[in-house]
């Protein structure tokens, strides 16, 4: 069975549907997005912090 065809075999399965059917790819993409967003957010917070005045 060709995974690019639907069950009836008359129409090809859309590319985005095949992408969303792959749960491992979605898991990896979700983890990478969270890693990039939180790392970027943390770096932004560190770089925009005002200089501390020491006693």
PDBQT receptor file of N, H, CA, C and O in Angstrom, charges set to zero:
ATOM      1  N   UNK A   1       0.834  -1.178   0.000  1.00  0.00    +0.000 N 
ATOM      2  CA  UNK A   1       0.000   0.000   0.000  1.00  0.00    +0.000 C 
ATOM      3  C   UNK A   1       0.883   1.247   0.000  1.00  0.00    +0.000 C 
ATOM      4  O   UNK A   1       1.840   1.337   0.769  1.00  0.00    +0.000 OA
ATOM      5  N   UNK A   2       0.566   2.177  -0.841  1.00  0.00    +0.000 N 
ATOM      6  H   UNK A   2      -0.211   2.103  -1.466  1.00  0.00    +0.000 HD
ATOM      7  CA  UNK A   2       1.310   3.418  -0.966  1.00  0.00    +0.000 C 
ATOM      8  C   UNK A   2       0.832   4.406   0.103  1.00  0.00    +0.000 C 
ATOM      9  O   UNK A   2      -0.351   4.743   0.129  1.00  0.00    +0.000 OA
ATOM     10  N   UNK A   3       1.731   4.884   0.994  1.00  0.00    +0.000 N 
ATOM     11  H   UNK A   3       2.692   4.610   0.973  1.00  0.00    +0.000 HD
ATOM     12  CA  UNK A   3       1.281   5.795   2.055  1.00  0.00    +0.000 C 
ATOM     13  C   UNK A   3       0.883   7.176   1.539  1.00  0.00    +0.000 C 
ATOM     14  O   UNK A   3       0.314   7.974   2.284  1.00  0.00    +0.000 OA
ATOM     15  N   UNK A   4       1.180   7.465   0.267  1.00  0.00    +0.000 N 
ATOM     16  H   UNK A   4       1.643   6.817  -0.338  1.00  0.00    +0.000 HD
ATOM     17  CA  UNK A   4       0.791   8.770  -0.265  1.00  0.00    +0.000 C 
ATOM     18  C   UNK A   4      -0.595   8.749  -0.884  1.00  0.00    +0.000 C 
ATOM     19  O   UNK A   4      -1.049   9.763  -1.414  1.00  0.00    +0.000 OA
ATOM     20  N   UNK A   5      -1.275   7.611  -0.827  1.00  0.00    +0.000 N 
ATOM     21  H   UNK A   5      -0.906   6.787  -0.396  1.00  0.00    +0.000 HD
ATOM     22  CA  UNK A   5      -2.640   7.503  -1.353  1.00  0.00    +0.000 C 
ATOM     23  C   UNK A   5      -3.589   7.233  -0.195  1.00  0.00    +0.000 C 
ATOM     24  O   UNK A   5      -3.192   6.631   0.803  1.00  0.00    +0.000 OA
ATOM     25  N   UNK A   6      -4.849   7.675  -0.316  1.00  0.00    +0.000 N 
ATOM     26  H   UNK A   6      -5.172   8.164  -1.126  1.00  0.00    +0.000 HD
ATOM     27  CA  UNK A   6      -5.820   7.403   0.741  1.00  0.00    +0.000 C 
ATOM     28  C   UNK A   6      -6.400   6.003   0.566  1.00  0.00    +0.000 C 
ATOM     29  O   UNK A   6      -5.984   5.270  -0.332  1.00  0.00    +0.000 OA
ATOM     30  N   UNK A   7      -7.361   5.621   1.420  1.00  0.00    +0.000 N 
ATOM     31  H   UNK A   7      -7.699   6.215   2.150  1.00  0.00    +0.000 HD
ATOM     32  CA  UNK A   7      -7.875   4.245   1.415  1.00  0.00    +0.000 C 
ATOM     33  C   UNK A   7      -8.581   3.884   0.117  1.00  0.00    +0.000 C 
ATOM     34  O   UNK A   7      -8.524   2.729  -0.305  1.00  0.00    +0.000 OA
ATOM     35  N   UNK A   8      -9.243   4.835  -0.526  1.00  0.00    +0.000 N 
ATOM     36  H   UNK A   8      -9.289   5.774  -0.183  1.00  0.00    +0.000 HD
ATOM     37  CA  UNK A   8      -9.928   4.543  -1.778  1.00  0.00    +0.000 C 
ATOM     38  C   UNK A   8      -8.939   4.465  -2.935  1.00  0.00    +0.000 C 
ATOM     39  O   UNK A   8      -9.219   3.812  -3.941  1.00  0.00    +0.000 OA
ATOM     40  N   UNK A   9      -7.795   5.116  -2.809  1.00  0.00    +0.000 N 
ATOM     41  H   UNK A   9      -7.568   5.647  -1.993  1.00  0.00    +0.000 HD
ATOM     42  CA  UNK A   9      -6.773   5.046  -3.831  1.00  0.00    +0.000 C 
ATOM     43  C   UNK A   9      -6.984   6.016  -4.976  1.00  0.00    +0.000 C 
ATOM     44  O   UNK A   9      -6.228   5.983  -5.947  1.00  0.00    +0.000 OA
ATOM     45  N   UNK A  10      -7.988   6.880  -4.896  1.00  0.00    +0.000 N 
ATOM     46  H   UNK A  10      -8.602   6.906  -4.108  1.00  0.00    +0.000 HD
ATOM     47  CA  UNK A  10      -8.243   7.771  -6.016  1.00  0.00    +0.000 C 
ATOM     48  C   UNK A  10      -7.591   9.145  -5.855  1.00  0.00    +0.000 C 
ATOM     49  O   UNK A  10      -7.340   9.821  -6.853  1.00  0.00    +0.000 OA
ATOM     50  N   UNK A  11      -7.314   9.570  -4.627  1.00  0.00    +0.000 N 
ATOM     51  H   UNK A  11      -7.518   9.021  -3.816  1.00  0.00    +0.000 HD
ATOM     52  CA  UNK A  11      -6.698  10.877  -4.411  1.00  0.00    +0.000 C 
ATOM     53  C   UNK A  11      -5.442  10.719  -3.555  1.00  0.00    +0.000 C 
ATOM     54  O   UNK A  11      -5.429   9.927  -2.613  1.00  0.00    +0.000 OA
ATOM     55  N   UNK A  12      -4.403  11.461  -3.874  1.00  0.00    +0.000 N 
ATOM     56  H   UNK A  12      -4.414  12.104  -4.639  1.00  0.00    +0.000 HD
ATOM     57  CA  UNK A  12      -3.208  11.410  -3.017  1.00  0.00    +0.000 C 
ATOM     58  C   UNK A  12      -3.478  12.102  -1.678  1.00  0.00    +0.000 C 
ATOM     59  O   UNK A  12      -4.265  13.044  -1.596  1.00  0.00    +0.000 OA
ATOM     60  N   UNK A  13      -2.814  11.616  -0.644  1.00  0.00    +0.000 N 
ATOM     61  H   UNK A  13      -2.174  10.850  -0.711  1.00  0.00    +0.000 HD
ATOM     62  CA  UNK A  13      -2.951  12.215   0.689  1.00  0.00    +0.000 C 
ATOM     63  C   UNK A  13      -2.155  13.521   0.691  1.00  0.00    +0.000 C 
ATOM     64  O   UNK A  13      -1.003  13.533   0.259  1.00  0.00    +0.000 OA
ATOM     65  N   UNK A  14      -2.746  14.617   1.169  1.00  0.00    +0.000 N 
ATOM     66  H   UNK A  14      -3.682  14.607   1.520  1.00  0.00    +0.000 HD
ATOM     67  CA  UNK A  14      -2.021  15.897   1.192  1.00  0.00    +0.000 C 
ATOM     68  C   UNK A  14      -0.756  15.821   2.039  1.00  0.00    +0.000 C 
ATOM     69  O   UNK A  14      -0.672  15.055   2.999  1.00  0.00    +0.000 OA
ATOM     70  N   UNK A  15       0.215  16.626   1.661  1.00  0.00    +0.000 N 
ATOM     71  H   UNK A  15       0.147  17.248   0.881  1.00  0.00    +0.000 HD
ATOM     72  CA  UNK A  15       1.522  16.611   2.320  1.00  0.00    +0.000 C 
ATOM     73  C   UNK A  15       1.413  16.977   3.802  1.00  0.00    +0.000 C 
ATOM     74  O   UNK A  15       2.069  16.356   4.638  1.00  0.00    +0.000 OA
ATOM     75  N   UNK A  16       0.587  17.981   4.139  1.00  0.00    +0.000 N 
ATOM     76  H   UNK A  16       0.054  18.485   3.460  1.00  0.00    +0.000 HD
ATOM     77  CA  UNK A  16       0.440  18.372   5.544  1.00  0.00    +0.000 C 
ATOM     78  C   UNK A  16      -0.229  17.285   6.372  1.00  0.00    +0.000 C 
ATOM     79  O   UNK A  16       0.092  17.125   7.549  1.00  0.00    +0.000 OA
ATOM     80  N   UNK A  17      -1.148  16.540   5.780  1.00  0.00    +0.000 N 
ATOM     81  H   UNK A  17      -1.408  16.671   4.824  1.00  0.00    +0.000 HD
ATOM     82  CA  UNK A  17      -1.789  15.453   6.523  1.00  0.00    +0.000 C 
ATOM     83  C   UNK A  17      -0.771  14.368   6.846  1.00  0.00    +0.000 C 
ATOM     84  O   UNK A  17      -0.780  13.814   7.945  1.00  0.00    +0.000 OA
ATOM     85  N   UNK A  18       0.104  14.064   5.898  1.00  0.00    +0.000 N 
ATOM     86  H   UNK A  18       0.111  14.514   5.005  1.00  0.00    +0.000 HD
ATOM     87  CA  UNK A  18       1.151  13.074   6.173  1.00  0.00    +0.000 C 
ATOM     88  C   UNK A  18       2.095  13.585   7.255  1.00  0.00    +0.000 C 
ATOM     89  O   UNK A  18       2.575  12.808   8.080  1.00  0.00    +0.000 OA
ATOM     90  N   UNK A  19       2.365  14.906   7.254  1.00  0.00    +0.000 N 
ATOM     91  H   UNK A  19       1.975  15.538   6.584  1.00  0.00    +0.000 HD
ATOM     92  CA  UNK A  19       3.223  15.490   8.283  1.00  0.00    +0.000 C 
ATOM     93  C   UNK A  19       2.574  15.373   9.657  1.00  0.00    +0.000 C 
ATOM     94  O   UNK A  19       3.230  14.975  10.619  1.00  0.00    +0.000 OA
ATOM     95  N   UNK A  20       1.286  15.718   9.756  1.00  0.00    +0.000 N 
ATOM     96  H   UNK A  20       0.753  16.041   8.974  1.00  0.00    +0.000 HD
ATOM     97  CA  UNK A  20       0.597  15.676  11.044  1.00  0.00    +0.000 C 
ATOM     98  C   UNK A  20       0.303  14.252  11.505  1.00  0.00    +0.000 C 
ATOM     99  O   UNK A  20       0.038  14.047  12.690  1.00  0.00    +0.000 OA
ATOM    100  N   UNK A  21       0.340  13.275  10.625  1.00  0.00    +0.000 N 
ATOM    101  H   UNK A  21       0.555  13.442   9.663  1.00  0.00    +0.000 HD
ATOM    102  CA  UNK A  21       0.143  11.884  11.022  1.00  0.00    +0.000 C 
ATOM    103  C   UNK A  21       1.402  11.280  11.642  1.00  0.00    +0.000 C 
ATOM    104  O   UNK A  21       1.327  10.228  12.278  1.00  0.00    +0.000 OA
ATOM    105  N   UNK A  22       2.541  11.918  11.470  1.00  0.00    +0.000 N 
ATOM    106  H   UNK A  22       2.601  12.772  10.953  1.00  0.00    +0.000 HD
ATOM    107  CA  UNK A  22       3.798  11.403  12.005  1.00  0.00    +0.000 C 
ATOM    108  C   UNK A  22       3.991  11.946  13.425  1.00  0.00    +0.000 C 
ATOM    109  O   UNK A  22       4.464  13.068  13.608  1.00  0.00    +0.000 OA
ATOM    110  N   UNK A  23       3.618  11.132  14.437  1.00  0.00    +0.000 N 
ATOM    111  H   UNK A  23       3.234  10.220  14.289  1.00  0.00    +0.000 HD
ATOM    112  CA  UNK A  23       3.643  11.629  15.814  1.00  0.00    +0.000 C 
ATOM    113  C   UNK A  23       5.057  11.851  16.333  1.00  0.00    +0.000 C 
ATOM    114  O   UNK A  23       5.259  12.733  17.168  1.00  0.00    +0.000 OA
ATOM    115  N   UNK A  24       6.038  11.090  15.873  1.00  0.00    +0.000 N 
ATOM    116  H   UNK A  24       5.873  10.374  15.195  1.00  0.00    +0.000 HD
ATOM    117  CA  UNK A  24       7.405  11.270  16.350  1.00  0.00    +0.000 C 
ATOM    118  C   UNK A  24       7.984  12.585  15.845  1.00  0.00    +0.000 C 
ATOM    119  O   UNK A  24       8.697  13.277  16.572  1.00  0.00    +0.000 OA
ATOM    120  N   UNK A  25       7.677  12.923  14.608  1.00  0.00    +0.000 N 
ATOM    121  H   UNK A  25       7.098  12.361  14.018  1.00  0.00    +0.000 HD
ATOM    122  CA  UNK A  25       8.140  14.198  14.070  1.00  0.00    +0.000 C 
ATOM    123  C   UNK A  25       7.499  15.361  14.816  1.00  0.00    +0.000 C 
ATOM    124  O   UNK A  25       8.167  16.353  15.106  1.00  0.00    +0.000 OA
ATOM    125  N   UNK A  26       6.223  15.251  15.128  1.00  0.00    +0.000 N 
ATOM    126  H   UNK A  26       5.680  14.444  14.893  1.00  0.00    +0.000 HD
ATOM    127  CA  UNK A  26       5.542  16.300  15.889  1.00  0.00    +0.000 C 
ATOM    128  C   UNK A  26       6.133  16.439  17.291  1.00  0.00    +0.000 C 
ATOM    129  O   UNK A  26       6.277  17.552  17.796  1.00  0.00    +0.000 OA
ATOM    130  N   UNK A  27       6.473  15.322  17.916  1.00  0.00    +0.000 N 
ATOM    131  H   UNK A  27       6.356  14.417  17.505  1.00  0.00    +0.000 HD
ATOM    132  CA  UNK A  27       7.088  15.359  19.246  1.00  0.00    +0.000 C 
ATOM    133  C   UNK A  27       8.435  16.076  19.195  1.00  0.00    +0.000 C 
ATOM    134  O   UNK A  27       8.720  16.933  20.032  1.00  0.00    +0.000 OA
ATOM    135  N   UNK A  28       9.254  15.727  18.218  1.00  0.00    +0.000 N 
ATOM    136  H   UNK A  28       9.022  15.031  17.538  1.00  0.00    +0.000 HD
ATOM    137  CA  UNK A  28      10.575  16.343  18.092  1.00  0.00    +0.000 C 
ATOM    138  C   UNK A  28      10.447  17.833  17.790  1.00  0.00    +0.000 C 
ATOM    139  O   UNK A  28      11.169  18.646  18.368  1.00  0.00    +0.000 OA
ATOM    140  N   UNK A  29       9.538  18.195  16.892  1.00  0.00    +0.000 N 
ATOM    141  H   UNK A  29       8.952  17.534  16.423  1.00  0.00    +0.000 HD
ATOM    142  CA  UNK A  29       9.338  19.609  16.561  1.00  0.00    +0.000 C 
ATOM    143  C   UNK A  29       8.861  20.380  17.789  1.00  0.00    +0.000 C 
ATOM    144  O   UNK A  29       9.314  21.500  18.025  1.00  0.00    +0.000 OA
ATOM    145  N   UNK A  30       7.957  19.799  18.573  1.00  0.00    +0.000 N 
ATOM    146  H   UNK A  30       7.589  18.889  18.381  1.00  0.00    +0.000 HD
ATOM    147  CA  UNK A  30       7.477  20.455  19.782  1.00  0.00    +0.000 C 
ATOM    148  C   UNK A  30       8.584  20.669  20.795  1.00  0.00    +0.000 C 
ATOM    149  O   UNK A  30       8.668  21.732  21.411  1.00  0.00    +0.000 OA
ATOM    150  N   UNK A  31       9.430  19.676  20.972  1.00  0.00    +0.000 N 
ATOM    151  H   UNK A  31       9.362  18.813  20.472  1.00  0.00    +0.000 HD
ATOM    152  CA  UNK A  31      10.537  19.812  21.922  1.00  0.00    +0.000 C 
ATOM    153  C   UNK A  31      11.538  20.869  21.458  1.00  0.00    +0.000 C 
ATOM    154  O   UNK A  31      12.025  21.660  22.265  1.00  0.00    +0.000 OA
ATOM    155  N   UNK A  32      11.844  20.884  20.168  1.00  0.00    +0.000 N 
ATOM    156  H   UNK A  32      11.448  20.242  19.512  1.00  0.00    +0.000 HD
ATOM    157  CA  UNK A  32      12.796  21.865  19.641  1.00  0.00    +0.000 C 
ATOM    158  C   UNK A  32      12.237  23.282  19.773  1.00  0.00    +0.000 C 
ATOM    159  O   UNK A  32      12.963  24.203  20.144  1.00  0.00    +0.000 OA
ATOM    160  N   UNK A  33      10.956  23.457  19.472  1.00  0.00    +0.000 N 
ATOM    161  H   UNK A  33      10.366  22.708  19.170  1.00  0.00    +0.000 HD
ATOM    162  CA  UNK A  33      10.347  24.785  19.586  1.00  0.00    +0.000 C 
ATOM    163  C   UNK A  33      10.400  25.266  21.033  1.00  0.00    +0.000 C 
ATOM    164  O   UNK A  33      10.759  26.416  21.287  1.00  0.00    +0.000 OA
ATOM    165  N   UNK A  34      10.048  24.407  21.980  1.00  0.00    +0.000 N 
ATOM    166  H   UNK A  34       9.756  23.473  21.774  1.00  0.00    +0.000 HD
ATOM    167  CA  UNK A  34      10.085  24.804  23.392  1.00  0.00    +0.000 C 
ATOM    168  C   UNK A  34      11.516  25.132  23.827  1.00  0.00    +0.000 C 
ATOM    169  O   UNK A  34      11.730  26.104  24.551  1.00  0.00    +0.000 OA
ATOM    170  N   UNK A  35      12.488  24.340  23.401  1.00  0.00    +0.000 N 
ATOM    171  H   UNK A  35      12.314  23.550  22.814  1.00  0.00    +0.000 HD
ATOM    172  CA  UNK A  35      13.883  24.589  23.754  1.00  0.00    +0.000 C 
ATOM    173  C   UNK A  35      14.343  25.943  23.220  1.00  0.00    +0.000 C 
ATOM    174  O   UNK A  35      14.972  26.717  23.942  1.00  0.00    +0.000 OA
ATOM    175  N   UNK A  36      14.033  26.225  21.973  1.00  0.00    +0.000 N 
ATOM    176  H   UNK A  36      13.522  25.597  21.386  1.00  0.00    +0.000 HD
ATOM    177  CA  UNK A  36      14.462  27.490  21.368  1.00  0.00    +0.000 C 
ATOM    178  C   UNK A  36      13.758  28.677  22.022  1.00  0.00    +0.000 C 
ATOM    179  O   UNK A  36      14.397  29.689  22.311  1.00  0.00    +0.000 OA
ATOM    180  N   UNK A  37      12.451  28.567  22.258  1.00  0.00    +0.000 N 
ATOM    181  H   UNK A  37      11.932  27.745  22.023  1.00  0.00    +0.000 HD
ATOM    182  CA  UNK A  37      11.701  29.689  22.832  1.00  0.00    +0.000 C 
ATOM    183  C   UNK A  37      12.169  29.986  24.251  1.00  0.00    +0.000 C 
ATOM    184  O   UNK A  37      12.441  31.141  24.578  1.00  0.00    +0.000 OA
ATOM    185  N   UNK A  38      12.265  28.972  25.094  1.00  0.00    +0.000 N 
ATOM    186  H   UNK A  38      12.044  28.033  24.829  1.00  0.00    +0.000 HD
ATOM    187  CA  UNK A  38      12.659  29.228  26.479  1.00  0.00    +0.000 C 
ATOM    188  C   UNK A  38      14.122  29.643  26.594  1.00  0.00    +0.000 C 
ATOM    189  O   UNK A  38      14.458  30.467  27.445  1.00  0.00    +0.000 OA
ATOM    190  N   UNK A  39      14.990  29.096  25.763  1.00  0.00    +0.000 N 
ATOM    191  H   UNK A  39      14.717  28.427  25.072  1.00  0.00    +0.000 HD
ATOM    192  CA  UNK A  39      16.388  29.523  25.787  1.00  0.00    +0.000 C 
ATOM    193  C   UNK A  39      16.509  30.964  25.313  1.00  0.00    +0.000 C 
ATOM    194  O   UNK A  39      17.239  31.759  25.906  1.00  0.00    +0.000 OA
ATOM    195  N   UNK A  40      15.795  31.298  24.246  1.00  0.00    +0.000 N 
ATOM    196  H   UNK A  40      15.203  30.652  23.764  1.00  0.00    +0.000 HD
ATOM    197  CA  UNK A  40      15.814  32.677  23.756  1.00  0.00    +0.000 C 
ATOM    198  C   UNK A  40      15.248  33.649  24.770  1.00  0.00    +0.000 C 
ATOM    199  O   UNK A  40      15.790  34.737  24.963  1.00  0.00    +0.000 OA
ATOM    200  N   UNK A  41      14.163  33.264  25.418  1.00  0.00    +0.000 N 
ATOM    201  H   UNK A  41      13.723  32.380  25.261  1.00  0.00    +0.000 HD
ATOM    202  CA  UNK A  41      13.543  34.108  26.440  1.00  0.00    +0.000 C 
ATOM    203  C   UNK A  41      14.514  34.326  27.608  1.00  0.00    +0.000 C 
ATOM    204  O   UNK A  41      14.654  35.447  28.096  1.00  0.00    +0.000 OA
ATOM    205  N   UNK A  42      15.171  33.272  28.046  1.00  0.00    +0.000 N 
ATOM    206  H   UNK A  42      15.057  32.361  27.649  1.00  0.00    +0.000 HD
ATOM    207  CA  UNK A  42      16.134  33.382  29.141  1.00  0.00    +0.000 C 
ATOM    208  C   UNK A  42      17.321  34.256  28.782  1.00  0.00    +0.000 C 
ATOM    209  O   UNK A  42      17.761  35.075  29.589  1.00  0.00    +0.000 OA
ATOM    210  N   UNK A  43      17.841  34.086  27.572  1.00  0.00    +0.000 N 
ATOM    211  H   UNK A  43      17.484  33.420  26.917  1.00  0.00    +0.000 HD
ATOM    212  CA  UNK A  43      18.963  34.917  27.139  1.00  0.00    +0.000 C 
ATOM    213  C   UNK A  43      18.550  36.387  27.049  1.00  0.00    +0.000 C 
ATOM    214  O   UNK A  43      19.319  37.274  27.419  1.00  0.00    +0.000 OA
ATOM    215  N   UNK A  44      17.339  36.642  26.558  1.00  0.00    +0.000 N 
ATOM    216  H   UNK A  44      16.714  35.922  26.257  1.00  0.00    +0.000 HD
ATOM    217  CA  UNK A  44      16.831  38.018  26.491  1.00  0.00    +0.000 C 
ATOM    218  C   UNK A  44      16.733  38.621  27.888  1.00  0.00    +0.000 C 
ATOM    219  O   UNK A  44      17.117  39.772  28.095  1.00  0.00    +0.000 OA
ATOM    220  N   UNK A  45      16.223  37.856  28.842  1.00  0.00    +0.000 N 
ATOM    221  H   UNK A  45      15.910  36.921  28.673  1.00  0.00    +0.000 HD
ATOM    222  CA  UNK A  45      16.096  38.348  30.217  1.00  0.00    +0.000 C 
ATOM    223  C   UNK A  45      17.463  38.650  30.823  1.00  0.00    +0.000 C 
ATOM    224  O   UNK A  45      17.630  39.661  31.504  1.00  0.00    +0.000 OA
ATOM    225  N   UNK A  46      18.432  37.787  30.582  1.00  0.00    +0.000 N 
ATOM    226  H   UNK A  46      18.297  36.965  30.028  1.00  0.00    +0.000 HD
ATOM    227  CA  UNK A  46      19.773  37.999  31.140  1.00  0.00    +0.000 C 
ATOM    228  C   UNK A  46      20.435  39.219  30.513  1.00  0.00    +0.000 C 
ATOM    229  O   UNK A  46      21.058  40.019  31.213  1.00  0.00    +0.000 OA
ATOM    230  N   UNK A  47      20.303  39.364  29.202  1.00  0.00    +0.000 N 
ATOM    231  H   UNK A  47      19.798  38.714  28.634  1.00  0.00    +0.000 HD
ATOM    232  CA  UNK A  47      20.974  40.467  28.513  1.00  0.00    +0.000 C 
ATOM    233  C   UNK A  47      20.321  41.822  28.771  1.00  0.00    +0.000 C 
ATOM    234  O   UNK A  47      20.984  42.852  28.653  1.00  0.00    +0.000 OA
ATOM    235  N   UNK A  48      19.042  41.841  29.119  1.00  0.00    +0.000 N 
ATOM    236  H   UNK A  48      18.504  41.003  29.215  1.00  0.00    +0.000 HD
ATOM    237  CA  UNK A  48      18.367  43.118  29.360  1.00  0.00    +0.000 C 
ATOM    238  C   UNK A  48      18.277  43.467  30.840  1.00  0.00    +0.000 C 
ATOM    239  O   UNK A  48      17.639  44.456  31.202  1.00  0.00    +0.000 OA
ATOM    240  N   UNK A  49      18.902  42.674  31.698  1.00  0.00    +0.000 N 
ATOM    241  H   UNK A  49      19.420  41.871  31.404  1.00  0.00    +0.000 HD
ATOM    242  CA  UNK A  49      18.886  42.945  33.131  1.00  0.00    +0.000 C 
ATOM    243  C   UNK A  49      19.751  44.168  33.445  1.00  0.00    +0.000 C 
ATOM    244  O   UNK A  49      20.854  44.295  32.913  1.00  0.00    +0.000 OA
ATOM    245  N   UNK A  50      19.264  45.062  34.297  1.00  0.00    +0.000 N 
ATOM    246  H   UNK A  50      18.368  44.959  34.728  1.00  0.00    +0.000 HD
ATOM    247  CA  UNK A  50      20.098  46.224  34.646  1.00  0.00    +0.000 C 
ATOM    248  C   UNK A  50      21.280  45.789  35.516  1.00  0.00    +0.000 C 
ATOM    249  O   UNK A  50      21.245  44.754  36.182  1.00  0.00    +0.000 OA
ATOM    250  N   UNK A  51      22.316  46.611  35.485  1.00  0.00    +0.000 N 
ATOM    251  H   UNK A  51      22.344  47.452  34.944  1.00  0.00    +0.000 HD
ATOM    252  CA  UNK A  51      23.494  46.296  36.273  1.00  0.00    +0.000 C 
ATOM    253  C   UNK A  51      23.176  46.417  37.757  1.00  0.00    +0.000 C 
ATOM    254  O   UNK A  51      22.529  47.375  38.180  1.00  0.00    +0.000 OA
ATOM    255  N   UNK A  52      23.625  45.461  38.537  1.00  0.00    +0.000 N 
ATOM    256  H   UNK A  52      24.150  44.683  38.193  1.00  0.00    +0.000 HD
ATOM    257  CA  UNK A  52      23.341  45.470  39.973  1.00  0.00    +0.000 C 
ATOM    258  C   UNK A  52      24.296  46.421  40.693  1.00  0.00    +0.000 C 
ATOM    259  O   UNK A  52      25.475  46.524  40.354  1.00  0.00    +0.000 OA
ATOM    260  N   UNK A  53      23.756  47.105  41.687  1.00  0.00    +0.000 N 
ATOM    261  H   UNK A  53      22.798  47.021  41.962  1.00  0.00    +0.000 HD
ATOM    262  CA  UNK A  53      24.609  47.951  42.529  1.00  0.00    +0.000 C 
ATOM    263  C   UNK A  53      24.973  47.147  43.770  1.00  0.00    +0.000 C 
ATOM    264  O   UNK A  53      24.105  46.723  44.532  1.00  0.00    +0.000 OA
ATOM    265  N   UNK A  54      26.243  46.952  43.952  1.00  0.00    +0.000 N 
ATOM    266  H   UNK A  54      26.949  47.297  43.332  1.00  0.00    +0.000 HD
ATOM    267  CA  UNK A  54      26.702  46.162  45.088  1.00  0.00    +0.000 C 
ATOM    268  C   UNK A  54      26.856  47.057  46.314  1.00  0.00    +0.000 C 
ATOM    269  O   UNK A  54      27.243  48.218  46.177  1.00  0.00    +0.000 OA
ATOM    270  N   UNK A  55      26.561  46.543  47.511  1.00  0.00    +0.000 N 
ATOM    271  H   UNK A  55      26.247  45.600  47.623  1.00  0.00    +0.000 HD
ATOM    272  CA  UNK A  55      26.673  47.361  48.732  1.00  0.00    +0.000 C 
ATOM    273  C   UNK A  55      28.109  47.657  49.101  1.00  0.00    +0.000 C 
ATOM    274  O   UNK A  55      28.363  48.332  50.099  1.00  0.00    +0.000 OA
TER     275      UNK A  55
